[in-house]
């Protein structure tokens, strides 16, 4: 109950200030929200942007108990994220950009305040003082920094201003001792000149998986986060912002449970010791925004540095027989990023956005395996040093003629990937065009058509791999969309249909034979993929008390040619579906607000559905078919001015579902004895019931 103590003390300290602050109105809205996004690096109404975009608000993050970026996937059509370790996630959008291993560059760009994050581990990072998260579907290379093959996730944190802001929040839920707390504050130091912000948060949960052999919790999560920022209005035409952060994340590292099949939902593992990892993230960035009125241009310059350090250890045989121990002696990732953008308006109808991007990241990893620990203690040590350099020039020309807008963009990419253990290196230069035609029929109804090409860089494999280099993958995306809002502004609809022609697909990593007859883990190109489908998002406010919003994806993503996989591994492609990617998913949210004098009582409910998926396998004869599932979240919130107190439940019906699943063929082909080769499953979170409280001004 640490957060309750912090909440009580801090609230007592700020209560005299709150008495003089303007009280937040509890009067319900009568129209749908007008959402502003920066999907095209400019502030625009969401309904005016000819891109399939979902905006997740800070309010929704709180309401749905979301503390990590990866958990927004349930509320964004087309986005699919799973995770089996605190240091990595599986991600794709519309089946494109699938990233299933952390040694592969993400195929969906991850950005925090415009800064590119080069690894899927950042999807497990804490969310602190977030203003909005935007999910952009389809290639975004002409607007964003790097590797936006399938799309981009853009996290925007709250920036300081002359308006004082303070918030404190906390939550507790059971049965797994789920507790969290956060405090943020911002405001002027020198009004009109210098502003600052600071934030602190923690989040702990034991998880639902227990180790019945070694004891303890097998898949916990512990987060600590701190950030701070300064904003300096150096002149009427120049603004500088400086941000810094420090995050710690500790949790389960592939804590799979030995199961007998996809219907065996077991939460108890029998490891010799718990498989856990800890990552520390620290960094900072400096951004300058300069208005140059003489040429009607806004210049934005960004420089950033980020470092990640991780350690991990685990039971490598996933069971009670002490066959393999795995320990990561250290994993470091250092990233330096710079970007320069010119946003120019030539006249009322013509403008352009031109940018330069450069990024380099270096990864050092030490892995120390021990075979038959305590018996033979056979060591198997491996070190890896990888270096990635990326440079790009991109630009888009916007031309408006009455109610029609034509946007033509082009990106020139250059990437080099080197590995100290491999004399060969990967290098490529790519062109990525984008053409969009938009028609505004009214101020609240538009349609658009777009054609774009996206690209993600390839990489290298270690010694013994049959493919020392695997190529980058690319996609041509064709999209038609519409955005409409009713005349009374009570209903809005966004819809799109799309087709993706996906080449050199970097799919699931695999095992391939070496010249000596053993098998080695490799990253590789699988072949060609065809992906098409439709997405719909709706927001309906029939009365001032009721509010509904929903999202739906229908997707057909299939591997149409797996010859590259067969050629590299010598094995048949197990299945034509993209790993863990469903053919449909949806979310439906409803809210009812009942005024009680000057206060209010709000009832919220969410239904999430996800279609069946395929788990990981190396043989076509035993493809795990993971069942579809539905999750219900609900809360009741009492609102008193700037105070809120809520009772909530996540996964109210205690639904059992798989977060990840590996069948026994992976261990068998890797050389495990038959007695140790079994299916491995990792369940999603079960039911939690708890309370949360917050105060802000």
N, C-alpha and C positions, 0 to 999 in steps of 0.2 A: 504493500500500500504506500510505497514511497511517493508516488505521484500525488496522492491525496494530501499528504503533508505539504508538499511543494505548492499544490494548488491553493490550499487554505492560507498558507503564509503569504504567498504572492498576492492573492486576492485581498487579503487584509491590508497589505501595503499600498495597493493601488485604489482601494475603495474611496478615499477622500477625493482623488482625482476623478473617479468615475462619477461622483455625485455632481460634478460640474460639466460633465460631457453630455453632448446631445444623445438622447436615447434612440437606439435603432428602432425604426418603425416595424410593427408586426402586422401591418395591413397587407394582405395578400395581393399579388400582382393580378392584373386583368388581361394581360397579353403575354405572349411567349417572350423569352429573353432575346435581346439583340446582342449577339456574340461578336466580339471583335477579335480577329486573329492576325498573326504576322506571317502567314504561310508563304507570302511572296516578298518577305523582308520589308513590308510596308503595313501599316495598320489599316485594315479593311474590314468591312462587314463580312461575316462568314458567308452570307448568301450572295455576295458579289464575287467570290473567289472561284475561278473555274478549275478547281482542284477538289478531289474527294477528300474532305478534311473532317475529322471529329475533334471537338474541343471538350476536354474534361476539366471541370472547374474545381477550385479548391473546396467548395462546398460538397461536391460529390466525393472527393477524396476522403473528407471527414466522415460523411454519412455512410460510406461503404467500408470504412476502416482500412483504407489503402495506405500502406507505409513504404512500398517499393514500386519503382516504375513498372516492373513486369506485371503487376496486378491490375493495371488499367486495361489489359487485353480483353477482359470480359465485357468492356463497355465501349469498344471501338470495333465496328464492323471490319472484317478482313484481317485484323491483327491476331496473330496466334503466338503465344509465348508459354513455354513450359520450362521448368528448371529442375535439375536433379542434384544441384550442388550450389552452395552459396557463392561459388566463384564462376558460375557460368549459367547461361540460359539458352534455350532453343527458341529461335524467333523466325517468323516469316510474315509477309503481308500478301494475301491472295495466293499463297503457296510460292511466292517469289522471294529470293534472297535468303532462302532457308540457311540458317546457321546452327549446326548441331554439335559443334566442338569448338572449344575456345582458342584453338590454334588457327582457325579460319577467320579471316576478316569478316566482320558483320556485314550481311547483305541488306540490312535495314539500318540507316544512319541514326545514331543516337547523339543528341545535342542537348546540352544544358546551358541556357543563356547564350545560345549560338555557338558554343564551344563543342567541337567534335570529340566524342569519347570512342576510343578505338577497340573496345572489347565488350562482349556481352555481360561480363561481370558487373558492369555499371548499371545494368537493369536491376540488380539486387541492392543498389545503394539506397540509403534513406532519402525520403522526401521531406524537406524542411523548408517551411515558408514558401511553398509553391503557389504561384498565382494561377497558372493554367498549364495544361499539357495538351499539345496538339499532335494528332496522328495524321500524317499526310500519306495517302495511298498512291502508288505509282512512282516511277522514277522522278527524282527531284534534283538531278545533277546541275541543272542550270540555275538553281537557287541556293543549294546547300553545299556544305564543305566536301564530303567524301563518302563513297560507298553507299549511295542511296538507290541501289538497284531496285529493291521492292518498295521503298518509301522512306519516311523519316519520322522519328519521334522527337519532338521539340519541347523541352521542359523550360518554362519561364518562371523564375523566382521573383518575388516581390522586391522592387527596387526602392531605395529610400527617397523621400520627397520632403517638402516643407510641411506636409500634413502629418502630425504625430500618429503613430500606429503602435498598438500594443496588443498582444494576444497571449493567452495561456490556455492550454488544454491538457486533458489527461483522460485515460481510459483504463478500465480493468475488466477482464473477462475470464471465465473458466470454461473448461476444467484444466487448462494447461498453463495457468498463471500468466496469461496474456496481459501485459501492462505497458503503458506508454505515457510519455509526457513531453510537452514542448512549450518553450517560451520564446517569443520573438518581439523585438522592439525596433522602431525606426523613427527618425524625425530629424529636425534641423539642428545643426550645431551653430552655424551662422546662417540665419534665414536668407534665402535667395542665393546663397553662395556654396555652402557646404552642408551636406546631409550624411547620416550614417545609419547603418542597420546592424543588428546582431541577433543570432538565433542559436538555441541549444535544444537538443532533443535526445530522447532515448526510447528504445522499444525492445522489450524482451518477451519471448514466448518459449515454453518448453517443447511445444509440438506434441503430436499424438503418438509418436513411435517410440517404443521402449526397447532397450537391450536387456533381454532376460538372462543373458549369460554374464556379461560384464557389469550390468547395472547402469542406471542413468538413462537419460533421454538421448535418442539416436539422431533426431533431426530438429534441434532447437534453432532459435534465431535470436541473436543479441546485436543491437545496433546502438552506436553512440555517434552523435553528429553535432558539429559546430560550424557556423559560418558567420562572416562579417563582411561589411562592404562600406565604401565611401563613394559619394557622388559629389563632384566638384564642378560648379558652373563657373569655369574660368573666365568666360566672357559671354556676351549674349549669343555668340555663334560657336561656342566650344564647350563641350561637356565631357568630363572624364569620369569613368567609374572603375573602381578597384575592388575586386572581390577575392576572398580567400576562404578556404574550407578545410575541414579535417573530419574524416569519417572512419569509424571502425565497424566492421561487420564480422560476426562469428556465427558459424552454423554448421549444418550437416554437409558432408562431402561424399556424394554418391552413396547415401545410406540405404541401399536397396535391401528389401526383405526377400528371403527365400520363399517362393510361392509355388503352388502346384498348377496354376493356370490363371486366366484373366478373371475368373469368378472367385478366386481365393483372396479376399481382401483381408490380409493379415497386417497387423500393426506392430508385431513383435519380431525383433531380429535377434539372432544368436551370434554376435560377433565376439571375438576375443577382446576387442576394445573398440570404443566408439570412433567412427570416422568423422573427423571434424577439421574445419579449416578456419583460418582467421585472415582477414584482409584489412589493410590500412590504406586509406586514400587521402592524399593531401595535395593541395595545389592552389593556384591563384591565376587571375587573369586581369588584364588591363584593357579597357576599351575607350577609345576617343571618338566622339561624334562631332563633326565640324560642318556647319552650314556655310556654303560659299555662295552668297546671293548673286554675285557678279555673273556666275555661270549656272545659276539655278540648280546647284548640286549639293547633295549631302554626302560627305565622305565619312566612312566608318572604318576605323583601324582597330584590329583585335590582336592581342598577343597573349598566349596562355601556356602554362606549364602544369603538368599533372604527374604524380608519381604514385604507384601502387606497389605495396609489398605484401606478400602472402606466404603463409606456411600451412602445411596440411599433413595429416597422417591418417592412415586408414588400414582396415583389414581387407587386404586385396583379394581374398578368396570368398568374401561375402558369406562366411559361415563359421561354425564352431571349430572346424579343423584348421589348425594353425599352419597353413600352407604358404601364404605370401603375406608379408607386411609391406606397406607402401608408405614412404615418407617423403614429402617435398621439403628439402632442406631450405628452400627459399625460392620465391618467384617474384621478380621485380619487373615492372613495366613503367618506363619513363616516356612521356609524350610531350612534344613541343609543337605548338600550333600557331600559325599566323594567318591573318586574312585581312584583305583590303577591299572595300566595296565603294562604288561610285553610283549614287542614285541621282540621275539627272532628268530634269523636266525641260524639254526644249520648247514646248508650247502647251496649250491646253489639251492637245490630242496626242502628242508624241512624247515618250519618255523611255529611259533605258536604265537597266541595272547591270553593271559590269563589275566583276570581282576577280581577285587573285587569291589563291589558297595554297598553303604549304604546310606540310605536317610530316614529322618524323617520330617514330616510336621504336624503342629498343626493349626487347624482352630477354631476360636471363632466367633460366629455370634449372634447378638441380633436383633430380629424383633419385632416391635411394631405396631400391627394393631389396628385400631379403627373402630368399626362398628357403622353406622349411626352417623358420626361425626357432631357435632353441634346440634344434637337432643338428642340421648341417650348417646353418647360418650362411648360405651361399649368397654373396652380394651381387647385385645387378644395378650398378650406378650409371646414371646418364645425365649429361649436362647439355643444355641447348642455349644458343645465343642467336636471336633473330633480330633483324633490323629492317624496318620498312620506311621508305621515303616516298612521299606523294606530293606532286605539284599539279596545279590546275589553273586554267583561265576559263572563266565562264561569263556569259552575258545573255541578256534578254532585251529585245526591243518591243515596246508596247505601243500600238497604234490604234487610236480610237476614231471611228467615223460614225457620228451620231450614236446609234444604239449598238454598234458592232465594235468589238475589240479583237485585234489580231496580235498575238504574242508569239514571237519567233526567237528561240534561244538556241545556244550552242555551247558545249563544254569540251575543252581539250584536256585530257587526263594523261599524266605520266606517272608510272609507279615502278619502283625497284624494291625487290625483296631479297635479302641475303641471309644465309644461315652459316654460322661459323663451321658447322660440321659438314657442310656440303660445298664443294668447289664451284658448283653451278649456282646461278642466281636467276630469279625471275624478273623480267623487265617487259614493259608494254607501254604503248601510247594508243589512246582511244579517243574517238569522237562520239559525243552524245548529243544529238539534236532534239529539240522539242518544238512542236508547233501546236498552238491552241487558238481556236476560233470561238468567240463568245457572242451571243446575241441576248441583249436585255429587252425583253418584250414589254415589261413594265418595270417600275422601281422595285417590285417585289417578286419578279419572275424572270429567270434567265435560263438559257440552255448553252451547253458548250460541247465541243468535240476536240479531242487532242490526240496527237501521235508523239511518242517519245521513246528514246532508247536509254536504257540504264546499264550500268556496268559495275562490277565488283572485282577487285584485284585477286589474283591467284597467290601462289606461294611455293614453298619448297618442302620436301620431306627429308627425313634423316637418312643415314647410311643404310644400305640394304634394300631400300624401297625400289620397286620396279619402275616407278615414275618419280625421279628426283624432283621434277617440277610438275605442278598441276596448273592449268591455265585459269584465268579469270572467267567468270560467267557473265552473260549479257542477256538483255531482254528487249524486245520491241513491244510496247504497250499501246493499245488502241482503246480509247475510252469515249463514251457519250454520257453526258450527265445533265441534270436539271436541278434547280433550286427554286422553290416556290413558297410564298407566304400569303395567306388569305388576306382579303381587304380589311377584315377586322383584327388582323394580327393575332388571332387565337390559334392558328394552325400553321405549322411549317413542315415542308417535306423536302428532303434531299435524296436524290436517287441517281444511280449510275449503272451502266453495264460496261464490261471490259473484256478484252481478249489479250492474252500474253503469249508471245512466241519466245520461248526461253531456251537459250543455247548454252552448251558446255556446263550444264547444271552441276554445281558443287553440292552434292547431297551428303548422305550419311557417310562418315568415315568408315573404313572397312579394314579387314585383314587381307594381306596379299602374301603369296609365297616368295621367299628369298631363294637365291641360287643354292643355298645349303639345305633347303627343304623345310626350314622353319617358317613361321609367319610373323609379319611385322605390321603394326598399325600404320595406316597411311590416310592422308587426305587425297581426294581424287575427283575428277570430273566423271559424272555418271552418264550424261547424254542430253537428249532433248526433252523438253517439257512443254505441254500445252495446258494453259490455265485460262478459264473464262468463267464469268458469272455475273451476279447482280448484287447491289447493296442498296439498302433503303434506311434512312433515318427520319424520324418524325418527332415533333414536339407539339402537343395539343393541350391548350388551357381552356376547357369548355366553360368554366366559371372561375371566379376569383379564388375559390377555395380548392379546386381540383387542378392537378397538373400531371400530365402523362408524357413520357418520352420513351422511344424504342429504337432499336437498331437490329437489322437483319442482314445476314450474308448467305447467299447461295453460291457455292463454289464447286467447280469441277477442275481439279488439278491432277494431271496424270503424266507419268513418264512415258513418252511415245517411242523413244529409242534409247535403249540402255546399252548400246554396243560399246561405248567407252568404258563402262563399268566392267563388262565381260572381258574386254581386251586387257584391262589392267590387273584384274583379280583372278581371272581364269574361272570364276564362278558365275552362275546365272544370277540375274537380278532378282532378288526375292519377291518384289511386288512393284506394281506400277504406281502406287500411291506415294505421296510425299509424307515422310515420317511425322506422326502426331498431328497432321493437318486434317481437320474435319471438312465434310462437304457442306455443312451448315452450322451456323451459330447465331444466337440472338440474345438480346437483353430487353426487358420490359420493366419500366420504372413508373410507379404511381405515387402521388403525394396528395394528402388532404390536410388542409390547415383549418383549425377551428379556433376563431378568436374567443378569448376569455377576458373580457374587459380590455385592458391595455396589453394583456399578454396573449399568448397563443399556444395551442397544442398541435403539433404536426405529426401525422402518421405517414411513414414511408415504407414502401415495399418494393422489392426487386426480384424478378425472376430471370435467371440466366440459364441458357440451354446450349449444349455443345454436342454435335453429332459424333458418331463413332469414328475412331481413328485406328491406324495401324501402329503397333509397337515395333521395336527394332529386332531384326533377325538377319541371319545370313543364309537361310535356306527357304526356298519357296514352299516347302511342305509343312512349315509350321509358322505361318504369319500370325502374330497375335492381333486379334480384332478387339480393340478396346471399346466397350459399350458406351453409347451416348449417355448423357447425364443432365440433370437439372438441379439448380441450386436456388434456394430462396433466402434472401436477406431481408430483414425488417427492423424498424426502429420506431420509437415513440419519443418525441422531443418536446420538452416544455421550454418555451422561449419567454424570457422576462427581460425586456430591454436588450442589453448587450450580453446577458447571461443565457446559457443554454445547458440543459440537463437532459440526458437521453438514456433510455434503456434500449439495448440493441441485441440482435441475434444475427450471426452469420452462419450460412448453411443450416438453416432452421430445422430442416427435415433430416439432418444428419446423413446426407447422401454419401455413398461410397463411390469413389471414382479414382481413376489412375492419373497421376501427374506424369509418370514416365514408366516404361515397361521394356525389359530386355528378355528375349527368350534364350533358352539354354544353348543354342547353337553358337552364340558369341563366345561363351566360355569353352565350349568343346573345341571349336576351331583354334582358339588361342592356346590349346594344349593342356587344358585342365583335365584331370582324371574324370572318368565318367561319373564317379560317385560325387564329385564336386561341381558338375555341370548341371545347373538347374535354372529355372526361370527366376527372374528378379523383377520385383515391382516396387514402385514408390507411390504411395497414396497421396491424394490431396488432403487439405485440412478438413477436419470434421466440424461438428457444431460447436460454436462458442456463444455464450450468453453473458452480457456484461452491461456496464454503465460507462458513460463518458460525460465529461463536463467541459465547458469552455467559456471564456470571457474575452471580449475584444473591444477596442475602441480605436 
